[in-house]
Amino acid sequence: MPGPAPTYCPTFTAEDIASCERLLRRPTAPQAQVERAKLALLLHAQPELDTAAAGRRLGKHVNWVFRWRRAWATEGFRLRDKPGRGRKPTLSPLQVATVKALACELPARRDAPLSRYSTTDFARHVEAQPAAPPVSASTIWRLLDQDALKPWRQRSWITPRDPAFASNAGRVLDLYAGRWEGRPLAPEDCVLSADEQTSIQARVRRAPTTPPRPGAPMQVEHEYERGGALAYLAAWDVRRGGVIGRCEATTGIAPFDRLVDQVMGQEPYRSAPRVFWVVDNGSSHRGDKAARRLRARYPNLILVHLPTHASWLNQIELYFSIVQRKVLTPNDFLNLAAVERRLLAFEARYHDTAVPFHWRFTRADLDRRLLHLADLLRPAEPVPEAA
């Protein structure tokens, strides 16, 4: 016998149902919202289902089903709790601030034999402090997540050591913005970003790579034999998009000069009034000597050096990142000739549809970052002793 007709019969729009289905496909969706989405889909499919039967179907208490049916029928559809509902915080604002302040300290400052904290280690550390309450690892994670504090993670960085870092990097950023020495570039001027990707190996796997199958990804044999290595030299056209590259047995002055010859021997670079080459301080194109050598061969070539440790400002690195992800990973080649064929074939394919990178980092952004770095490196002022 069917049960009595439900008192509250909410209606759901197509957008409501679509949002529930999207939520159920998210592996990290909050469990409480997942259960409400399941209830909404059940009531949408069987609107005549009574509250007790819906609770049995989902393994939930009848009061829970009734509360959400009533809320959806009288207040509209939602999956989140109203503000103010749920368990009230048990930690005072001072205690929360204490936990977050401890998270901003390095373990070595407190003589802890750790390089960084996990949530469990940090919970023990907080519990040992007289001003902080005992909290669980899950509570620690929730509190730190509010301010995106993750003491269990780390990020490497390099302090600029080039005294002319701001001016040298600023010249390159001005070129990306279409200016040189305070004046706009002519439409015919060219800006190239060049570098070498070294030691690209041919890893001959001991077993063939298998394609992906239902329920299983591509499988790549871990062991391999070394089939040699080569270098890939390339120049990226900053203003027009597109790349020109070549493979060499090694890097050096002669291989880099061959790349320059390859690029400068074709249009529009051969007849451009100025061709700016943005390079790092590698040995094959370092310093004024390299600038004079190339300028003697090509009078319209201007070599522009990045400061030390500034490869992140070289746009060719963006293209090399694409090559690494799309061409060289996983590394599974029969020989070096196969590596070269794929690199050059991808270059031609990418060149056909290439557009300039949407570069947004400007000289003003650089100045702000350097000011922020100076604040971080400024030593703290000593606290004056009480009289």
C-alpha positions in Angstrom: 0.0 0.0 0.0 1.4 3.4 -0.9 2.0 5.8 2.1 0.1 9.0 2.6 0.7 11.9 0.2 3.6 14.0 1.4 2.8 17.4 2.9 5.5 19.2 1.1 6.2 18.5 -2.6 9.1 20.7 -3.9 9.5 21.3 -7.6 12.9 21.4 -9.2 14.0 23.2 -12.4 16.3 21.8 -15.0 19.1 23.9 -13.7 18.6 22.5 -10.2 18.8 19.0 -11.4 21.8 19.8 -13.5 23.6 21.3 -10.5 22.9 18.1 -8.5 24.3 15.9 -11.2 27.4 18.0 -11.5 27.9 17.8 -7.8 27.7 14.0 -7.7 30.4 13.9 -10.4 32.8 15.9 -8.2 35.0 13.5 -6.2 35.8 16.2 -3.6 32.2 17.5 -3.1 31.2 17.9 0.6 29.4 14.8 1.8 26.4 16.7 3.3 25.7 18.4 -0.1 26.1 15.1 -1.9 23.4 13.5 0.3 21.0 16.5 -0.3 21.7 16.3 -4.1 20.7 12.5 -4.0 17.5 13.4 -2.2 16.6 16.1 -4.7 17.2 13.7 -7.6 15.1 11.0 -5.9 12.2 13.4 -5.3 12.4 14.8 -8.8 12.2 11.3 -10.3 9.4 10.2 -7.8 7.6 13.2 -6.5 4.8 11.1 -5.0 7.3 9.2 -2.8 6.5 9.7 0.9 9.0 11.0 3.4 9.5 7.7 5.3 10.1 5.7 2.1 12.6 8.4 0.8 14.5 8.1 4.1 14.7 4.3 3.9 15.9 4.5 0.3 18.7 6.8 1.2 19.4 5.4 4.7 18.6 8.8 6.4 16.3 9.7 9.3 12.8 10.7 8.4 13.2 14.1 10.1 16.1 14.9 7.9 14.1 14.2 4.8 11.1 16.2 6.1 13.3 19.2 6.9 14.8 19.4 3.4 11.4 18.8 1.6 9.9 21.6 3.6 12.8 23.9 3.0 12.8 23.3 -0.8 9.0 23.7 -1.0 8.8 26.9 1.1 12.2 28.6 0.6 13.4 27.5 -2.8 16.1 25.1 -3.8 19.6 25.1 -2.2 22.2 22.5 -1.2 24.1 24.6 1.4 23.0 25.3 5.0 21.8 28.8 5.8 24.4 31.1 7.4 24.3 30.5 11.1 23.2 26.9 11.0 25.4 24.0 11.9 27.8 23.4 14.7 29.0 26.6 16.4 32.7 27.2 16.8 34.2 26.1 20.0 37.5 28.1 19.7 37.6 31.8 20.6 39.0 34.3 18.1 42.2 34.6 20.2 42.7 30.9 20.1 42.2 30.7 16.4 44.7 33.6 15.9 47.2 31.7 18.1 46.9 28.6 16.0 47.5 30.6 12.8 50.4 32.6 14.3 52.1 29.3 15.2 51.6 28.0 11.6 53.6 31.1 10.4 56.7 30.0 12.3 59.4 27.8 11.0 59.9 24.6 13.1 63.6 25.4 13.6 62.6 28.6 15.4 61.2 26.4 18.2 64.0 23.8 18.0 61.7 21.2 16.6 63.5 18.4 14.7 61.4 18.9 11.6 61.9 20.7 8.3 58.2 21.3 8.0 54.9 20.4 9.7 52.3 17.9 8.8 48.8 18.5 10.2 49.4 15.8 12.8 52.8 17.2 13.8 51.3 20.7 14.0 48.4 19.5 16.1 51.0 18.1 18.6 52.9 21.4 18.4 49.8 23.4 19.2 48.8 21.2 22.1 52.2 21.8 23.7 51.7 25.6 23.8 50.1 26.9 27.0 48.2 29.7 25.2 46.7 27.4 22.6 43.9 24.9 23.0 44.2 21.2 22.1 42.8 20.7 18.6 42.6 17.8 16.2 44.4 17.5 12.9 41.2 18.0 11.0 40.4 21.2 12.9 43.9 22.4 12.2 43.4 21.9 8.5 40.0 23.7 8.6 41.4 26.7 10.4 44.5 27.1 8.2 42.4 26.6 5.0 40.5 29.8 5.9 43.7 31.8 5.2 45.3 29.4 2.7 48.1 28.6 5.2 49.8 25.3 4.3 52.9 24.7 6.6 53.3 21.2 5.2 54.2 22.6 1.7 57.2 24.5 0.4 58.1 26.6 -2.6 61.6 27.4 -3.9 62.6 30.9 -4.9 65.9 32.7 -5.7 67.0 36.1 -4.4 68.1 38.3 -7.3 71.9 38.8 -7.1 72.3 40.9 -10.2 72.7 44.6 -9.1 71.2 45.7 -12.5 68.3 43.2 -12.2 65.5 45.8 -12.4 67.0 47.7 -15.4 68.0 44.6 -17.4 64.7 42.8 -16.8 62.8 46.0 -17.4 64.3 46.4 -20.9 63.0 42.9 -21.8 59.5 43.7 -20.4 59.4 46.9 -22.4 60.2 44.9 -25.5 57.3 42.6 -24.8 55.1 45.7 -24.4 56.3 47.1 -27.8 58.8 49.7 -26.6 62.6 50.1 -26.7 64.5 52.8 -24.8 61.3 54.8 -24.2 60.1 54.8 -27.8 57.5 52.5 -29.6 58.8 49.7 -31.8 58.1 50.1 -35.5 55.6 47.6 -37.0 58.5 46.0 -39.0 60.7 45.4 -35.9 60.9 41.8 -34.7 61.4 40.5 -31.1 62.7 36.9 -30.7 63.1 34.9 -27.5 65.7 32.2 -27.8 67.3 29.5 -25.7 68.4 25.9 -25.7 66.7 22.8 -24.2 69.7 20.5 -23.3 70.1 16.8 -22.8 66.9 15.5 -24.3 67.3 11.8 -24.0 66.0 8.9 -26.2 64.8 6.4 -23.6 64.3 3.0 -25.1 61.8 1.2 -22.9 62.4 -2.4 -22.2 58.8 -3.2 -22.9 56.4 -1.4 -25.3 54.1 1.3 -24.0 50.5 0.2 -23.9 47.6 2.6 -24.8 44.9 3.6 -22.4 42.1 1.2 -21.8 38.7 1.5 -20.0 39.6 1.9 -16.3 43.4 2.0 -16.9 45.7 4.8 -18.1 48.6 4.5 -20.5 51.3 2.3 -19.0 55.0 3.1 -19.6 57.7 0.6 -18.6 59.9 2.0 -15.8 63.2 0.6 -17.0 64.9 1.8 -20.1 68.2 1.9 -22.0 69.8 5.2 -22.9 69.7 5.9 -26.6 71.8 9.1 -26.4 70.8 12.8 -26.0 70.5 15.9 -28.1 69.9 19.6 -27.7 66.9 21.5 -29.1 67.6 25.2 -29.9 64.6 27.4 -30.8 63.6 31.1 -31.2 60.0 32.2 -30.5 58.6 35.3 -32.3 57.2 37.4 -29.5 55.2 39.8 -31.6 53.8 37.5 -34.3 53.8 34.0 -32.8 55.6 31.0 -34.2 58.8 29.2 -33.5 61.9 28.3 -35.5 64.2 25.6 -34.1 66.8 23.0 -34.9 68.4 19.9 -33.2 72.1 19.7 -32.5 74.4 17.1 -30.9 75.3 19.7 -28.2 75.1 23.3 -27.3 77.7 26.0 -27.8 78.7 29.0 -29.8 78.7 27.2 -33.2 75.2 25.5 -32.7 73.7 28.8 -31.5 75.2 30.7 -34.5 73.6 28.1 -36.8 70.2 28.8 -35.2 70.8 32.6 -35.8 71.8 31.9 -39.4 68.7 29.8 -39.9 66.4 32.5 -38.5 68.1 35.6 -40.0 68.2 34.0 -43.4 64.5 34.1 -43.9 61.8 36.8 -43.9 60.7 38.9 -42.1 63.9 38.9 -40.1 66.3 39.2 -43.0 64.9 42.6 -44.0 63.5 43.9 -40.7 65.1 47.2 -39.5 65.8 45.7 -36.1 65.6 42.1 -34.8 65.9 41.9 -31.0 67.1 38.6 -29.6 66.2 38.1 -25.9 68.6 35.5 -24.4 69.9 34.4 -21.0 73.5 34.4 -19.9 74.4 31.0 -21.3 77.9 30.4 -22.5 77.0 30.3 -26.2 75.6 33.9 -26.2 77.0 35.6 -23.0 78.0 39.2 -22.7 79.1 42.0 -25.0 81.5 39.7 -26.9 78.5 37.7 -28.2 76.6 40.8 -29.0 79.5 42.2 -31.1 80.0 38.9 -32.8 76.4 38.6 -34.0 76.1 42.3 -34.8 79.1 42.0 -37.1 77.3 39.2 -39.0 73.8 40.8 -39.0 73.8 44.6 -38.5 70.1 44.6 -37.7 70.5 42.1 -34.9 70.4 43.5 -31.3 71.2 40.9 -28.5 69.3 41.7 -25.3 70.5 39.8 -22.2 68.2 38.9 -19.3 69.6 39.3 -15.8 71.0 36.3 -14.0 68.3 33.9 -12.7 65.5 35.4 -14.9 64.7 32.6 -17.3 61.1 33.0 -16.1 61.0 36.2 -18.1 62.1 34.4 -21.3 59.0 33.6 -23.4 60.7 30.7 -25.2 60.5 28.8 -21.8 56.7 28.8 -22.3 57.1 27.0 -25.6 59.7 24.6 -24.1 57.1 23.8 -21.4 54.6 22.9 -24.0 57.1 20.7 -25.8 58.0 18.9 -22.6 54.3 18.1 -21.8 53.1 17.3 -25.3 56.1 15.8 -27.1 58.6 14.5 -24.5 56.4 13.1 -21.8 56.4 10.1 -21.6 59.8 9.8 -23.1 59.6 6.6 -25.2 61.7 6.7 -28.4 63.6 4.1 -30.3 66.6 6.3 -31.1 67.7 10.0 -31.3 66.5 10.2 -34.9 62.9 9.6 -33.6 63.3 12.4 -31.1 64.4 14.8 -33.7 61.6 13.9 -36.1 59.0 14.4 -33.5 60.4 17.7 -32.2 60.6 19.2 -35.7 57.2 17.8 -36.8 55.6 19.3 -33.7 57.3 22.6 -34.3 55.8 22.7 -37.8 52.4 21.7 -36.5 52.5 24.3 -33.7 53.8 27.0 -36.0 50.8 26.7 -38.3 48.4 27.9 -35.7 50.6 29.8 -33.3 49.6 33.1 -31.9 51.6 35.4 -29.5 51.5 34.5 -25.9 49.2 36.7 -23.8 52.0 38.2 -21.7 50.6 40.3 -18.8 53.6 40.8 -16.6 54.8 44.4 -17.0 57.6 46.6 -15.7 55.2 48.0 -13.1 54.5 44.4 -11.9 58.2 43.8 -11.6 58.8 46.9 -9.6 56.0 45.9 -7.2 57.5 42.4 -6.8 61.0 43.7 -6.1 59.6 46.1 -3.5 57.8 43.2 -1.8 60.9 41.1 -1.9 62.9 43.9 -0.3 60.4 44.1 2.5 60.7 40.3 3.1 64.5 40.5 3.2 64.7 43.6 5.4 65.9 42.5 8.9 63.4 43.0 11.7 64.1 45.9 14.0 65.2 44.9 17.5 62.7 45.3 20.3 63.8 48.1 22.6 64.5 46.9 26.2 62.3 48.2 28.9 63.8 51.0 31.1 
